């Protein structure tokens, strides 16, 4: 495969749900941070669903979201929630139980 290696059978598929509030700068940063992290660390083995709580307020009850941004890791288990600033790459990786592919990004 040209754009990287295919997912390995022993590598889990990640299902993530990111709750944001509208088109604010904070929401845009959270979305960009998560897409960048997923593309780097979980290439071809993740699903990222972005939920705008203004457009879908009922969705917050499903995952018991009380603040935004909130990232919910649905799979692989155990379920995890990360609340607040998602720009701290190491904190997000640790919270999702992801071992970085390479050393720290500068």
Protein Blocks (a to p, Z undefined) as FASTA:
>chain_A
ZZbccddfklccdddddddehjbfklmmmmmmmmmmmmmmmgoiaccddddfklmmmlmm
mnopabdcddddfbdcdddddehjfkbmmlmmmmnopacfbdcdZZ
